[in-house]
Amino acid sequence: MSKQEFHKSSYSSSGSNCVEVSEGANTLVRDSQNPGTGTLAFSAQEWAHLVRSVSVPR
């Protein structure tokens, strides 16, 4: 199994509460301040839906 590469959003600043993301067969999301506590896994369809739903201006 290869090591997952995680990255933070360019919108994140140091010291902020944010998540890190790793794209692959599934998109993995983890807490940037506590990376060892686990990840959430999203299928491509689930991730696309999540991104669309939070990107819509309100």
N, C-alpha and C positions, 0 to 999 in steps of 0.2 A: 504494500500500500504506500503510495507516495504522500509526502507531507503536503498539507493544504497551505496555500499562500493566502493570507488574509490581508486586507487593506482597509484603511479608513477613508471616508468621504473627504473630498477636497474642501467641503464646507465645515469640517471639524477643526477645532483648534485644540491646542494642548490643554489638558486639565478639564476638558468638557466631558459631559456624559454622552458617550456615543457608542456605536456598535462598529464592528469590523465585519467585512463580507468576503466570502471566498466563492468565486464562480466556478462551476464545473457541471457535472451531470445533474447535481442539485446545487442550489445556492445555499451556502451555510452562513449563519449569522451568529455572532457571539458578542458578549459584553467586552468592550476594549479594556476596561479596568480590572476585570476578573476573567481572563480568557480560559482559565482552566476549569471553569464551572459548567461547561457544556456548550452545545450549539443547538440552534434550531435549523432544521433542514426544510427547504421549500423546493418543490418541483418547478420546472421552468414556467409552467402555466400559473402556478400559485404565486411565484415571485413577480411575474408580469402583472398579475391582477393587483397585488399589494402595491407595487410601484405606481400603477395607474391611479389607484384609489387615493394614495397620499399626495399625488402630484396635481390633482384637480384643484384649481383655485376655488376658494369658498367665499 
